[in-house]
Amino acid sequence: MGNKSFAIPWHVIDLDSDRHGYILDIPKNELKNAPGFDKNNWPDTENPDWDMEVQGFYGKTRPQNA
C-alpha cells in the first residue's frame, strides 16, 4: 500500500492454486496498522522483538515446524 511494505508470516497466507496466487484475508483498513517499512529502510529481520511484533499483529504464533 503506497510506499509501505509488509512482512507477512507465511502461515497467514493461503495459496489459491486456481488463481495462481496467494490470498491474505485481512481488510485493507486493518492492514494499514500492520508493522511495515519502506523499501529504503528495511527492519532487522533477525531481531526477535521485530519478529514478535509482526507475529503478534497477525494474532497467530509460529507453527512448531516452521
HTML snippet that shows the backbone in 3Dmol.js (N, CA, C, O; Angstrom):
<script src="https://3Dmol.org/build/3Dmol-min.js"></script>
<div id="view" style="width:600px;height:400px;position:relative"></div>
<script>
const pdb = `
ATOM      1  N   MET A   1       0.848  -1.168   0.000  1.00  0.00           N
ATOM      2  CA  MET A   1       0.000   0.000   0.000  1.00  0.00           C
ATOM      3  C   MET A   1       0.892   1.228   0.000  1.00  0.00           C
ATOM      4  O   MET A   1       1.672   1.449   0.926  1.00  0.00           O
ATOM      5  N   GLY A   2       0.769   1.989  -1.008  1.00  0.00           N
ATOM      6  CA  GLY A   2       1.611   3.171  -1.117  1.00  0.00           C
ATOM      7  C   GLY A   2       3.069   2.785  -1.157  1.00  0.00           C
ATOM      8  O   GLY A   2       3.470   1.908  -1.921  1.00  0.00           O
ATOM      9  N   ASN A   3       3.861   3.445  -0.331  1.00  0.00           N
ATOM     10  CA  ASN A   3       5.292   3.147  -0.261  1.00  0.00           C
ATOM     11  C   ASN A   3       5.630   2.184   0.876  1.00  0.00           C
ATOM     12  O   ASN A   3       6.802   1.895   1.121  1.00  0.00           O
ATOM     13  N   LYS A   4       4.605   1.690   1.567  1.00  0.00           N
ATOM     14  CA  LYS A   4       4.821   0.827   2.717  1.00  0.00           C
ATOM     15  C   LYS A   4       4.859  -0.636   2.287  1.00  0.00           C
ATOM     16  O   LYS A   4       3.991  -1.098   1.546  1.00  0.00           O
ATOM     17  N   SER A   5       5.875  -1.359   2.758  1.00  0.00           N
ATOM     18  CA  SER A   5       5.979  -2.796   2.526  1.00  0.00           C
ATOM     19  C   SER A   5       5.666  -3.514   3.827  1.00  0.00           C
ATOM     20  O   SER A   5       5.795  -2.938   4.908  1.00  0.00           O
ATOM     21  N   PHE A   6       5.254  -4.771   3.723  1.00  0.00           N
ATOM     22  CA  PHE A   6       4.849  -5.522   4.899  1.00  0.00           C
ATOM     23  C   PHE A   6       5.558  -6.864   4.953  1.00  0.00           C
ATOM     24  O   PHE A   6       5.768  -7.512   3.928  1.00  0.00           O
ATOM     25  N   ALA A   7       5.920  -7.271   6.149  1.00  0.00           N
ATOM     26  CA  ALA A   7       6.400  -8.626   6.388  1.00  0.00           C
ATOM     27  C   ALA A   7       5.182  -9.414   6.850  1.00  0.00           C
ATOM     28  O   ALA A   7       4.632  -9.152   7.919  1.00  0.00           O
ATOM     29  N   ILE A   8       4.772 -10.366   6.049  1.00  0.00           N
ATOM     30  CA  ILE A   8       3.571 -11.134   6.364  1.00  0.00           C
ATOM     31  C   ILE A   8       3.981 -12.589   6.576  1.00  0.00           C
ATOM     32  O   ILE A   8       4.570 -13.201   5.685  1.00  0.00           O
ATOM     33  N   PRO A   9       3.675 -13.144   7.743  1.00  0.00           N
ATOM     34  CA  PRO A   9       4.043 -14.536   8.005  1.00  0.00           C
ATOM     35  C   PRO A   9       3.351 -15.483   7.025  1.00  0.00           C
ATOM     36  O   PRO A   9       2.177 -15.307   6.701  1.00  0.00           O
ATOM     37  N   TRP A  10       4.089 -16.482   6.562  1.00  0.00           N
ATOM     38  CA  TRP A  10       3.538 -17.427   5.586  1.00  0.00           C
ATOM     39  C   TRP A  10       2.287 -18.126   6.095  1.00  0.00           C
ATOM     40  O   TRP A  10       1.389 -18.443   5.314  1.00  0.00           O
ATOM     41  N   HIS A  11       2.221 -18.369   7.403  1.00  0.00           N
ATOM     42  CA  HIS A  11       1.088 -19.132   7.916  1.00  0.00           C
ATOM     43  C   HIS A  11      -0.229 -18.349   7.942  1.00  0.00           C
ATOM     44  O   HIS A  11      -1.261 -18.917   8.300  1.00  0.00           O
ATOM     45  N   VAL A  12      -0.224 -17.074   7.576  1.00  0.00           N
ATOM     46  CA  VAL A  12      -1.490 -16.336   7.481  1.00  0.00           C
ATOM     47  C   VAL A  12      -1.899 -16.103   6.028  1.00  0.00           C
ATOM     48  O   VAL A  12      -2.885 -15.419   5.754  1.00  0.00           O
ATOM     49  N   ILE A  13      -1.136 -16.675   5.106  1.00  0.00           N
ATOM     50  CA  ILE A  13      -1.417 -16.536   3.678  1.00  0.00           C
ATOM     51  C   ILE A  13      -1.881 -17.889   3.149  1.00  0.00           C
ATOM     52  O   ILE A  13      -1.276 -18.919   3.444  1.00  0.00           O
ATOM     53  N   ASP A  14      -2.952 -17.880   2.372  1.00  0.00           N
ATOM     54  CA  ASP A  14      -3.464 -19.106   1.766  1.00  0.00           C
ATOM     55  C   ASP A  14      -3.134 -19.126   0.279  1.00  0.00           C
ATOM     56  O   ASP A  14      -3.252 -18.117  -0.415  1.00  0.00           O
ATOM     57  N   LEU A  15      -2.719 -20.291  -0.189  1.00  0.00           N
ATOM     58  CA  LEU A  15      -2.449 -20.486  -1.615  1.00  0.00           C
ATOM     59  C   LEU A  15      -3.759 -20.723  -2.343  1.00  0.00           C
ATOM     60  O   LEU A  15      -4.553 -21.572  -1.937  1.00  0.00           O
ATOM     61  N   ASP A  16      -3.990 -19.986  -3.406  1.00  0.00           N
ATOM     62  CA  ASP A  16      -5.149 -20.196  -4.275  1.00  0.00           C
ATOM     63  C   ASP A  16      -4.614 -20.696  -5.610  1.00  0.00           C
ATOM     64  O   ASP A  16      -4.253 -19.909  -6.486  1.00  0.00           O
ATOM     65  N   SER A  17      -4.569 -22.012  -5.748  1.00  0.00           N
ATOM     66  CA  SER A  17      -3.980 -22.588  -6.961  1.00  0.00           C
ATOM     67  C   SER A  17      -4.830 -22.321  -8.193  1.00  0.00           C
ATOM     68  O   SER A  17      -4.305 -22.315  -9.307  1.00  0.00           O
ATOM     69  N   ASP A  18      -6.141 -22.099  -8.022  1.00  0.00           N
ATOM     70  CA  ASP A  18      -6.987 -21.773  -9.169  1.00  0.00           C
ATOM     71  C   ASP A  18      -6.625 -20.415  -9.765  1.00  0.00           C
ATOM     72  O   ASP A  18      -6.676 -20.223 -10.980  1.00  0.00           O
ATOM     73  N   ARG A  19      -6.260 -19.481  -8.893  1.00  0.00           N
ATOM     74  CA  ARG A  19      -5.898 -18.128  -9.345  1.00  0.00           C
ATOM     75  C   ARG A  19      -4.398 -17.953  -9.497  1.00  0.00           C
ATOM     76  O   ARG A  19      -3.933 -16.894  -9.920  1.00  0.00           O
ATOM     77  N   HIS A  20      -3.641 -18.981  -9.155  1.00  0.00           N
ATOM     78  CA  HIS A  20      -2.176 -18.946  -9.245  1.00  0.00           C
ATOM     79  C   HIS A  20      -1.591 -17.805  -8.419  1.00  0.00           C
ATOM     80  O   HIS A  20      -0.756 -17.033  -8.890  1.00  0.00           O
ATOM     81  N   GLY A  21      -2.052 -17.723  -7.178  1.00  0.00           N
ATOM     82  CA  GLY A  21      -1.555 -16.674  -6.302  1.00  0.00           C
ATOM     83  C   GLY A  21      -1.871 -16.969  -4.848  1.00  0.00           C
ATOM     84  O   GLY A  21      -2.302 -18.067  -4.498  1.00  0.00           O
ATOM     85  N   TYR A  22      -1.653 -15.983  -4.022  1.00  0.00           N
ATOM     86  CA  TYR A  22      -1.874 -16.107  -2.591  1.00  0.00           C
ATOM     87  C   TYR A  22      -2.981 -15.162  -2.148  1.00  0.00           C
ATOM     88  O   TYR A  22      -3.226 -14.128  -2.770  1.00  0.00           O
ATOM     89  N   ILE A  23      -3.645 -15.539  -1.059  1.00  0.00           N
ATOM     90  CA  ILE A  23      -4.722 -14.724  -0.509  1.00  0.00           C
ATOM     91  C   ILE A  23      -4.380 -14.355   0.931  1.00  0.00           C
ATOM     92  O   ILE A  23      -4.043 -15.214   1.746  1.00  0.00           O
ATOM     93  N   LEU A  24      -4.472 -13.080   1.221  1.00  0.00           N
ATOM     94  CA  LEU A  24      -4.320 -12.568   2.580  1.00  0.00           C
ATOM     95  C   LEU A  24      -5.681 -12.023   2.970  1.00  0.00           C
ATOM     96  O   LEU A  24      -6.109 -10.988   2.458  1.00  0.00           O
ATOM     97  N   ASP A  25      -6.356 -12.706   3.864  1.00  0.00           N
ATOM     98  CA  ASP A  25      -7.722 -12.349   4.231  1.00  0.00           C
ATOM     99  C   ASP A  25      -7.730 -11.367   5.404  1.00  0.00           C
ATOM    100  O   ASP A  25      -8.145 -11.698   6.515  1.00  0.00           O
ATOM    101  N   ILE A  26      -7.261 -10.160   5.124  1.00  0.00           N
ATOM    102  CA  ILE A  26      -7.227  -9.096   6.119  1.00  0.00           C
ATOM    103  C   ILE A  26      -7.756  -7.832   5.451  1.00  0.00           C
ATOM    104  O   ILE A  26      -7.278  -7.446   4.384  1.00  0.00           O
ATOM    105  N   PRO A  27      -8.743  -7.186   6.073  1.00  0.00           N
ATOM    106  CA  PRO A  27      -9.279  -5.952   5.481  1.00  0.00           C
ATOM    107  C   PRO A  27      -8.188  -4.888   5.313  1.00  0.00           C
ATOM    108  O   PRO A  27      -7.286  -4.765   6.142  1.00  0.00           O
ATOM    109  N   LYS A  28      -8.292  -4.135   4.238  1.00  0.00           N
ATOM    110  CA  LYS A  28      -7.298  -3.110   3.916  1.00  0.00           C
ATOM    111  C   LYS A  28      -7.140  -2.109   5.057  1.00  0.00           C
ATOM    112  O   LYS A  28      -6.021  -1.696   5.360  1.00  0.00           O
ATOM    113  N   ASN A  29      -8.235  -1.716   5.689  1.00  0.00           N
ATOM    114  CA  ASN A  29      -8.140  -0.734   6.777  1.00  0.00           C
ATOM    115  C   ASN A  29      -7.396  -1.309   7.985  1.00  0.00           C
ATOM    116  O   ASN A  29      -6.777  -0.555   8.735  1.00  0.00           O
ATOM    117  N   GLU A  30      -7.444  -2.625   8.186  1.00  0.00           N
ATOM    118  CA  GLU A  30      -6.692  -3.248   9.273  1.00  0.00           C
ATOM    119  C   GLU A  30      -5.213  -3.385   8.895  1.00  0.00           C
ATOM    120  O   GLU A  30      -4.336  -3.218   9.742  1.00  0.00           O
ATOM    121  N   LEU A  31      -4.944  -3.686   7.638  1.00  0.00           N
ATOM    122  CA  LEU A  31      -3.572  -3.832   7.171  1.00  0.00           C
ATOM    123  C   LEU A  31      -2.800  -2.513   7.293  1.00  0.00           C
ATOM    124  O   LEU A  31      -1.579  -2.524   7.445  1.00  0.00           O
ATOM    125  N   LYS A  32      -3.490  -1.403   7.227  1.00  0.00           N
ATOM    126  CA  LYS A  32      -2.823  -0.103   7.377  1.00  0.00           C
ATOM    127  C   LYS A  32      -2.097   0.018   8.706  1.00  0.00           C
ATOM    128  O   LYS A  32      -1.131   0.773   8.823  1.00  0.00           O
ATOM    129  N   ASN A  33      -2.565  -0.737   9.727  1.00  0.00           N
ATOM    130  CA  ASN A  33      -1.954  -0.690  11.058  1.00  0.00           C
ATOM    131  C   ASN A  33      -0.884  -1.752  11.258  1.00  0.00           C
ATOM    132  O   ASN A  33      -0.282  -1.833  12.328  1.00  0.00           O
ATOM    133  N   ALA A  34      -0.642  -2.567  10.235  1.00  0.00           N
ATOM    134  CA  ALA A  34       0.344  -3.640  10.346  1.00  0.00           C
ATOM    135  C   ALA A  34       1.754  -3.078  10.422  1.00  0.00           C
ATOM    136  O   ALA A  34       2.032  -2.013   9.870  1.00  0.00           O
ATOM    137  N   PRO A  35       2.657  -3.798  11.114  1.00  0.00           N
ATOM    138  CA  PRO A  35       4.044  -3.368  11.115  1.00  0.00           C
ATOM    139  C   PRO A  35       4.569  -3.347   9.681  1.00  0.00           C
ATOM    140  O   PRO A  35       4.420  -4.325   8.949  1.00  0.00           O
ATOM    141  N   GLY A  36       5.159  -2.273   9.297  1.00  0.00           N
ATOM    142  CA  GLY A  36       5.640  -2.142   7.925  1.00  0.00           C
ATOM    143  C   GLY A  36       6.937  -1.363   7.863  1.00  0.00           C
ATOM    144  O   GLY A  36       7.480  -0.933   8.881  1.00  0.00           O
ATOM    145  N   PHE A  37       7.413  -1.194   6.659  1.00  0.00           N
ATOM    146  CA  PHE A  37       8.675  -0.487   6.442  1.00  0.00           C
ATOM    147  C   PHE A  37       8.695   0.012   5.014  1.00  0.00           C
ATOM    148  O   PHE A  37       7.907  -0.438   4.181  1.00  0.00           O
ATOM    149  N   ASP A  38       9.602   0.949   4.725  1.00  0.00           N
ATOM    150  CA  ASP A  38       9.728   1.412   3.346  1.00  0.00           C
ATOM    151  C   ASP A  38      10.923   0.720   2.700  1.00  0.00           C
ATOM    152  O   ASP A  38      11.791   0.188   3.391  1.00  0.00           O
ATOM    153  N   LYS A  39      10.958   0.732   1.392  1.00  0.00           N
ATOM    154  CA  LYS A  39      11.974  -0.038   0.661  1.00  0.00           C
ATOM    155  C   LYS A  39      13.400   0.422   0.941  1.00  0.00           C
ATOM    156  O   LYS A  39      14.348  -0.319   0.682  1.00  0.00           O
ATOM    157  N   ASN A  40      13.565   1.617   1.459  1.00  0.00           N
ATOM    158  CA  ASN A  40      14.896   2.134   1.768  1.00  0.00           C
ATOM    159  C   ASN A  40      15.277   1.988   3.236  1.00  0.00           C
ATOM    160  O   ASN A  40      16.359   2.411   3.644  1.00  0.00           O
ATOM    161  N   ASN A  41      14.395   1.394   4.025  1.00  0.00           N
ATOM    162  CA  ASN A  41      14.632   1.281   5.468  1.00  0.00           C
ATOM    163  C   ASN A  41      14.093  -0.050   5.976  1.00  0.00           C
ATOM    164  O   ASN A  41      13.097  -0.087   6.699  1.00  0.00           O
ATOM    165  N   TRP A  42      14.757  -1.149   5.596  1.00  0.00           N
ATOM    166  CA  TRP A  42      14.314  -2.489   5.988  1.00  0.00           C
ATOM    167  C   TRP A  42      14.596  -2.733   7.463  1.00  0.00           C
ATOM    168  O   TRP A  42      15.598  -2.249   7.991  1.00  0.00           O
ATOM    169  N   PRO A  43      13.719  -3.481   8.134  1.00  0.00           N
ATOM    170  CA  PRO A  43      13.947  -3.801   9.544  1.00  0.00           C
ATOM    171  C   PRO A  43      15.023  -4.879   9.690  1.00  0.00           C
ATOM    172  O   PRO A  43      15.384  -5.556   8.727  1.00  0.00           O
ATOM    173  N   ASP A  44      15.515  -5.018  10.896  1.00  0.00           N
ATOM    174  CA  ASP A  44      16.447  -6.100  11.208  1.00  0.00           C
ATOM    175  C   ASP A  44      15.602  -7.358  11.402  1.00  0.00           C
ATOM    176  O   ASP A  44      15.047  -7.574  12.480  1.00  0.00           O
ATOM    177  N   THR A  45      15.504  -8.180  10.371  1.00  0.00           N
ATOM    178  CA  THR A  45      14.611  -9.341  10.388  1.00  0.00           C
ATOM    179  C   THR A  45      15.061 -10.430  11.352  1.00  0.00           C
ATOM    180  O   THR A  45      14.308 -11.364  11.625  1.00  0.00           O
ATOM    181  N   GLU A  46      16.279 -10.321  11.870  1.00  0.00           N
ATOM    182  CA  GLU A  46      16.749 -11.296  12.853  1.00  0.00           C
ATOM    183  C   GLU A  46      16.530 -10.823  14.285  1.00  0.00           C
ATOM    184  O   GLU A  46      16.874 -11.529  15.232  1.00  0.00           O
ATOM    185  N   ASN A  47      15.967  -9.647  14.445  1.00  0.00           N
ATOM    186  CA  ASN A  47      15.678  -9.104  15.765  1.00  0.00           C
ATOM    187  C   ASN A  47      14.412  -9.779  16.304  1.00  0.00           C
ATOM    188  O   ASN A  47      13.344  -9.638  15.710  1.00  0.00           O
ATOM    189  N   PRO A  48      14.517 -10.514  17.430  1.00  0.00           N
ATOM    190  CA  PRO A  48      13.335 -11.207  17.956  1.00  0.00           C
ATOM    191  C   PRO A  48      12.194 -10.269  18.336  1.00  0.00           C
ATOM    192  O   PRO A  48      11.030 -10.661  18.263  1.00  0.00           O
ATOM    193  N   ASP A  49      12.503  -9.042  18.739  1.00  0.00           N
ATOM    194  CA  ASP A  49      11.444  -8.085  19.079  1.00  0.00           C
ATOM    195  C   ASP A  49      10.621  -7.728  17.844  1.00  0.00           C
ATOM    196  O   ASP A  49       9.396  -7.630  17.910  1.00  0.00           O
ATOM    197  N   TRP A  50      11.300  -7.537  16.729  1.00  0.00           N
ATOM    198  CA  TRP A  50      10.595  -7.214  15.493  1.00  0.00           C
ATOM    199  C   TRP A  50       9.723  -8.396  15.064  1.00  0.00           C
ATOM    200  O   TRP A  50       8.578  -8.214  14.652  1.00  0.00           O
ATOM    201  N   ASP A  51      10.277  -9.610  15.165  1.00  0.00           N
ATOM    202  CA  ASP A  51       9.515 -10.809  14.813  1.00  0.00           C
ATOM    203  C   ASP A  51       8.282 -10.946  15.696  1.00  0.00           C
ATOM    204  O   ASP A  51       7.203 -11.274  15.202  1.00  0.00           O
ATOM    205  N   MET A  52       8.425 -10.701  16.986  1.00  0.00           N
ATOM    206  CA  MET A  52       7.276 -10.797  17.897  1.00  0.00           C
ATOM    207  C   MET A  52       6.223  -9.754  17.558  1.00  0.00           C
ATOM    208  O   MET A  52       5.027 -10.026  17.667  1.00  0.00           O
ATOM    209  N   GLU A  53       6.648  -8.571  17.150  1.00  0.00           N
ATOM    210  CA  GLU A  53       5.694  -7.526  16.764  1.00  0.00           C
ATOM    211  C   GLU A  53       4.885  -7.972  15.547  1.00  0.00           C
ATOM    212  O   GLU A  53       3.664  -7.822  15.521  1.00  0.00           O
ATOM    213  N   VAL A  54       5.561  -8.514  14.549  1.00  0.00           N
ATOM    214  CA  VAL A  54       4.870  -8.975  13.341  1.00  0.00           C
ATOM    215  C   VAL A  54       3.936 -10.131  13.675  1.00  0.00           C
ATOM    216  O   VAL A  54       2.762 -10.109  13.306  1.00  0.00           O
ATOM    217  N   GLN A  55       4.454 -11.145  14.374  1.00  0.00           N
ATOM    218  CA  GLN A  55       3.643 -12.304  14.728  1.00  0.00           C
ATOM    219  C   GLN A  55       2.460 -11.886  15.596  1.00  0.00           C
ATOM    220  O   GLN A  55       1.350 -12.389  15.421  1.00  0.00           O
ATOM    221  N   GLY A  56       2.693 -10.975  16.522  1.00  0.00           N
ATOM    222  CA  GLY A  56       1.623 -10.513  17.407  1.00  0.00           C
ATOM    223  C   GLY A  56       0.526  -9.779  16.659  1.00  0.00           C
ATOM    224  O   GLY A  56      -0.651  -9.937  16.980  1.00  0.00           O
ATOM    225  N   PHE A  57       0.894  -8.977  15.666  1.00  0.00           N
ATOM    226  CA  PHE A  57      -0.112  -8.245  14.900  1.00  0.00           C
ATOM    227  C   PHE A  57      -1.074  -9.201  14.214  1.00  0.00           C
ATOM    228  O   PHE A  57      -2.285  -8.978  14.205  1.00  0.00           O
ATOM    229  N   TYR A  58      -0.533 -10.260  13.642  1.00  0.00           N
ATOM    230  CA  TYR A  58      -1.367 -11.196  12.899  1.00  0.00           C
ATOM    231  C   TYR A  58      -2.069 -12.202  13.804  1.00  0.00           C
ATOM    232  O   TYR A  58      -2.814 -13.059  13.327  1.00  0.00           O
ATOM    233  N   GLY A  59      -1.830 -12.097  15.120  1.00  0.00           N
ATOM    234  CA  GLY A  59      -2.593 -12.864  16.101  1.00  0.00           C
ATOM    235  C   GLY A  59      -2.399 -14.363  16.056  1.00  0.00           C
ATOM    236  O   GLY A  59      -3.265 -15.119  16.496  1.00  0.00           O
ATOM    237  N   LYS A  60      -1.289 -14.792  15.539  1.00  0.00           N
ATOM    238  CA  LYS A  60      -1.022 -16.225  15.475  1.00  0.00           C
ATOM    239  C   LYS A  60       0.416 -16.469  15.888  1.00  0.00           C
ATOM    240  O   LYS A  60       1.284 -15.612  15.716  1.00  0.00           O
ATOM    241  N   THR A  61       0.651 -17.639  16.430  1.00  0.00           N
ATOM    242  CA  THR A  61       2.020 -17.996  16.762  1.00  0.00           C
ATOM    243  C   THR A  61       2.597 -18.832  15.641  1.00  0.00           C
ATOM    244  O   THR A  61       1.867 -19.481  14.891  1.00  0.00           O
ATOM    245  N   ARG A  62       3.886 -18.812  15.535  1.00  0.00           N
ATOM    246  CA  ARG A  62       4.576 -19.571  14.508  1.00  0.00           C
ATOM    247  C   ARG A  62       4.390 -21.061  14.778  1.00  0.00           C
ATOM    248  O   ARG A  62       4.592 -21.514  15.904  1.00  0.00           O
ATOM    249  N   PRO A  63       4.011 -21.820  13.767  1.00  0.00           N
ATOM    250  CA  PRO A  63       3.891 -23.274  13.951  1.00  0.00           C
ATOM    251  C   PRO A  63       5.225 -23.869  14.385  1.00  0.00           C
ATOM    252  O   PRO A  63       6.282 -23.363  14.007  1.00  0.00           O
ATOM    253  N   GLN A  64       5.184 -24.932  15.168  1.00  0.00           N
ATOM    254  CA  GLN A  64       6.387 -25.555  15.701  1.00  0.00           C
ATOM    255  C   GLN A  64       7.340 -26.039  14.619  1.00  0.00           C
ATOM    256  O   GLN A  64       8.551 -26.053  14.839  1.00  0.00           O
ATOM    257  N   ASN A  65       6.832 -26.438  13.455  1.00  0.00           N
ATOM    258  CA  ASN A  65       7.693 -26.977  12.409  1.00  0.00           C
ATOM    259  C   ASN A  65       8.201 -25.926  11.441  1.00  0.00           C
ATOM    260  O   ASN A  65       8.820 -26.269  10.434  1.00  0.00           O
ATOM    261  N   ALA A  66       7.958 -24.659  11.719  1.00  0.00           N
ATOM    262  CA  ALA A  66       8.401 -23.602  10.795  1.00  0.00           C
ATOM    263  C   ALA A  66       9.807 -23.167  11.118  1.00  0.00           C
ATOM    264  O   ALA A  66      10.350 -22.287  10.450  1.00  0.00           O
TER     265      ALA A  66
END
`;
const viewer = $3Dmol.createViewer("view");
viewer.addModel(pdb, "pdb");
viewer.setStyle({}, {cartoon: {color: "spectrum"}});
viewer.zoomTo();
viewer.render();
</script>
